[in-house]
Amino acid sequence: MARQELDIQLKTPEQIEKMRAAGLVVRAALEAMRDAVAPGVSTADLDAIAEKVIRDAGAIPSFKGYHGFPASICASVNEQVVHGIPGARQILAEGDLISLDCGAILDGWHGDSAITVGVGETDPALLRMAEVAEDAMWAGIAAAARGVANGRGRLTDISFNVEKVIRKAGRYGIVDGYGGHGIGTEMHQEPHVLNHGKPGRGPRLIPGMALAIEPMITMGSPRTLELSDGWTVVTRDGSRAAHVEHTMALLDDGVWVTTALDGGKARLGDLVTARQP
């Protein structure tokens, strides 16, 4: 295991395989929660589902106890952008929009991913916002894959392509101050990955880097505030928000999305170069 500029941890192929195993645990937990999302379900119920899936796989919830965070997932509903604390009193209602963020540690390596899901009959405009966030995430991942393959990629190429998709799609707010990150033997590592910016800047994209890409967008202002619980981030104007995330590892000639069941093949095609199970 080596280190790049900015103290970026570089992983060996064998270590990336371990990250893939952790990523698949996270994916299983997210899909179990997606299936359970419905009016009348509490965010505490979803947290319990995720923790069971993670522990049954022999993994550890990476969020639980992280700087004192009390749960295994972040469950952010409606105007909550990220870091929402699940609770028995938070009951999902028809038309809500919920972001589910989940992480797991397996054999010392982390996976981290998030989805945004509508509850029951949801306003199509809100579902479209979640779709835009997902499209932007995949555009950023694709930019990283191209950049490592041609040897000319820089970190902000990801940021630029995320922003470009969002701006083209409509008048969404791009949340500032929060973004993606390096990941490996710790959940949060260098570098910080912004969801906006000019291309061609920052560290080079090279094989062995692992990054979590996570756009966060709103239906209104991008301005946020943190609640008194010290965790939950909400939009200042009360507008709804969407948050999605995947963990990816850069290889010699492309990328492996370790938290996607197919490794990213459906969205990225030949840019996915890892052996698939």
Secondary structure as GFF3:
##gff-version 3
##sequence-region A 1 277
A	DSSP	beta_strand	2	4	.	.	.	ID=ss1
A	DSSP	three_ten_helix	5	7	.	.	.	ID=ss2
A	DSSP	beta_strand	8	10	.	.	.	ID=ss3
A	DSSP	alpha_helix	13	36	.	.	.	ID=ss4
A	DSSP	alpha_helix	43	56	.	.	.	ID=ss5
A	DSSP	beta_strand	60	61	.	.	.	ID=ss6
A	DSSP	three_ten_helix	66	68	.	.	.	ID=ss7
A	DSSP	beta_strand	73	77	.	.	.	ID=ss8
A	DSSP	beta_strand	80	82	.	.	.	ID=ss9
A	DSSP	beta_strand	97	106	.	.	.	ID=ss10
A	DSSP	beta_strand	109	118	.	.	.	ID=ss11
A	DSSP	alpha_helix	124	150	.	.	.	ID=ss12
A	DSSP	alpha_helix	155	169	.	.	.	ID=ss13
A	DSSP	beta_strand	173	174	.	.	.	ID=ss14
A	DSSP	beta_strand	180	182	.	.	.	ID=ss15
A	DSSP	beta_strand	189	193	.	.	.	ID=ss16
A	DSSP	beta_strand	210	213	.	.	.	ID=ss17
A	DSSP	beta_strand	216	218	.	.	.	ID=ss18
A	DSSP	beta_strand	224	226	.	.	.	ID=ss19
A	DSSP	beta_strand	233	235	.	.	.	ID=ss20
A	DSSP	beta_strand	241	243	.	.	.	ID=ss21
A	DSSP	beta_strand	246	251	.	.	.	ID=ss22
A	DSSP	beta_strand	254	257	.	.	.	ID=ss23
A	DSSP	alpha_helix	265	268	.	.	.	ID=ss24
A	DSSP	three_ten_helix	269	271	.	.	.	ID=ss25
###
